[in-house]
């Protein structure tokens, strides 16, 4: 079940790739830094087909850190799947097939990885893409407001504000957004509400 982004709540097949160049303070998938299994495209496609599901999300780790992933995105799109990817924003999104919906983080100060933001990615975003901010504190929130204004983000694509799990209360973030009349979408991690914080959901 997709727990985030504009496709929240839709049954989705997740393909999680190993490896990530970032070490965000709030990372909930550090098990994907290593390990995993080698699979061919054909093996992956056969597994995906078993689910009879339209939506595919390629995630990680950092999926765009794997050089051959770009042709896999195109293969999935050519087969008629609705494909999205979740990327940390430190890797170039320009080579991605334009049919892929991109959910791209911009890292906040409290992520400890803000210096890795690749701001040139903003010019490659489509109106169907999303920029996500994971907010750990009021300092993060204020930085996000400044960054939205600096890059005119809400005119480019949907902007998502996500409270870092158990760091910022849902109600607190909602009240900040409403008070400031921000044109952003608040999201919570639906999968964690349903199943809790555990691997594989």
Buried (B, 14 or more C-beta within 10 A) or exposed (E): EBBBBBBBEBEBBBBBBBBBBBEBBBBBBEBBBEEBEEEEEEEBBEEBEEEEBEBBBBBBBBBBBBEEBBEBBBBBBEEEBBBBBBBBBBBEBEEBBEBBBBBBBBBBBBBBBBEBBBEEBBEBBBEBBBBBBBBBBEEBBBBBBEBBEEBEBBEBBBBBBBBBBEBBEEEEBBEBBEEEEBEBBBBBBBBBEEEEEEEEB
